[in-house]
Amino acid sequence: MDKEQKRLVTWLLAWSVACPVIAMMMAMDVGGALMSAILYIGGHLLLLLSFAVLSFSVWRAVVTGMLSRMEAWWWLSTPYSIAFPLVLMAFGLNGMFAVHVLWLFLLGWFVTCPSSAAWALVTIFRVSVFPQEKFTATKKVMLGLATLVSLMVIDYLVWSATGVSLLKG
């Protein structure tokens, strides 16, 4: 994957998270019920459309040999797993807003987080078992981000069971 294609995928991913969330936030601030409904529905449709375009772009990159299947798996799971909580924190949105208004986004996050954790485990297994598998700098960064997602999932599970967060001071 060349530099221009990576930039396209990165921007597509950023817009797939940021635009629908901004549309949802605007839906809450707009006074008219019709405009709020349009923005609310549009935000969910924009999320689905952007995920479809991202999936198609990654599929084309795999078919043309620009991405391996493992890299494609990472592009479809890990960036969204990191971006969604960051957008929530950047806009100061609490959990109830995410549950009630951003439910489709939250559902996507619950799907991509275990996928990211599984990707990290499979990558560690492949690098440790197969000597021909190269552990490049790119793969190290990808593994680090997937591990970060895994820690967030573990923290969430511990917090939901005990009420104590491992990552917060």
Helices and strands as residue ranges (DSSP letters): H 3-29, H 33-63, H 69-90, H 95-100, H 103-129, H 137-162
